[in-house]
């Protein structure tokens, strides 16, 4: 009777040892990692697998296009945003209150055609408002200029406001953020 009990204990010890070893092996091959891009943490993070880091493509501030064959294109052009007040002076900081301005955006190194571009602003509380958008011809060059109409916006509180440039790959597609510029509003 005592011999059977020791056999059961031995079998359990061996089984748990094997389970623990395989869990350690699995953990060394696959590891969740925290990923930061441009000063903000990517919500879903990434994975370290066999020495390579994998990050969700949609979190990379780029236009991500999926096709039916499972191919993924990441479109990340160079985008330069310049802001002009109503007197055609360039600015980056503002006083709280209403301001008339326009944005001039230069896009280059565009690797694929896009269907639309828009400009939005996000206030310090996280509220986003679309300011201007434009549908584009499917034959635009790999570089172009996007100038907005005159925009009147009220900077209600002090803090950091983010001007975002978004692009979409198809006419009915969703917009994706491709670039940001920060404006600091002060009292």
Secondary structure by P-SEA (a helix, b strand, c coil): caaaaaaaaaaaaaaaaaaaaaaaaaaaabbbbbbbcccccccbbbbbcccccccccccccbbbbbccccbbbbbbcbbbbbbbccccccccccccccccbbbbbbbccccccccccbbbbbcccbbbbbcbbbbbccccccbbbbbbcbbbbbcccccbbbbbbbbbccccbbbbbcbbbbbbbcc
